[in-house]
Amino acid sequence: MKTKLSSSAIWEDIIGYSRAIKVGNTIEIAGTAAVKNGEVVHTGDPYHQTKYILQIIEHALKQLDASMDDVVRTRIYLKHINDWEEVGRAHGEFFSKIKPVSTMLAVSSMINPEMLVEIEATAIIS
């Protein structure tokens, strides 16, 4: 059984994706940026963008009967590699005890130049 979760972003229908999909006990969460009502929030602040993103991910997991404790992997994409410490600090505030496997990469650009961070997550409900 597959359950799809929408974020209601206009891009979902245009591009053809879901915020998250749950298949069995596995949840995949799409790349998530610090966007509210189509606008980037916490411009210029990678730490607060990361916290905002992780709150969105946490909310999506709750809607699919999971929690941050179920996260086994995160993938973090940075616009500027020098932001890694601030982003890592925010990530650690959510995951310091959970310790999912994680990858952090710098990318050449984001869809919106005000986006500094994008995060994907995988959760397995035990």
SULQUI-V736982 format. One record per residue. SS is DSSP state (2 for helix, 1 for strand, 0 for the rest). OMEGA is omega as a letter, one per 40 degrees, with the letter a starting at -180 (* if undefined). Layout:
SS&OMEGA / SS&OMEGA
This chain:
0&a / 1&i / 1&i / 1&i / 1&i / 0&i / 0&a / 0&i / 0&a / 2&a / 2&a / 2&a / 2&a / 2&a / 2&i / 2&i / 0&i / 0&i / 0&a / 1&i / 1&i / 1&i / 1&a / 0&a / 0&a / 1&i / 1&i / 1&i / 1&a / 1&i / 1&a / 1&i / 0&a / 0&a / 1&i / 1&a / 0&i / 0&a / 1&i / 1&i / 0&i / 0&a / 0&i / 0&a / 0&a / 2&i / 2&a / 2&i / 2&i / 2&i / 2&i / 2&i / 2&a / 2&i / 2&i / 2&i / 2&i / 2&i / 2&i / 2&i / 2&i / 2&i / 2&i / 0&i / 0&i / 0&i / 0&i / 2&i / 2&a / 2&a / 1&i / 1&a / 1&i / 1&i / 1&a / 1&i / 1&a / 1&i / 0&a / 0&a / 2&a / 2&i / 2&a / 2&a / 2&i / 2&i / 2&i / 2&i / 2&i / 2&i / 2&i / 2&i / 2&i / 2&a / 2&a / 0&i / 0&a / 0&i / 0&i / 0&i / 1&a / 1&i / 1&i / 1&a / 1&i / 1&i / 0&a / 0&i / 0&i / 0&i / 0&i / 0&a / 0&i / 0&i / 0&i / 0&a / 1&i / 1&a / 1&i / 1&i / 1&i / 1&i / 1&i / 1&a / 0&a / 0&*
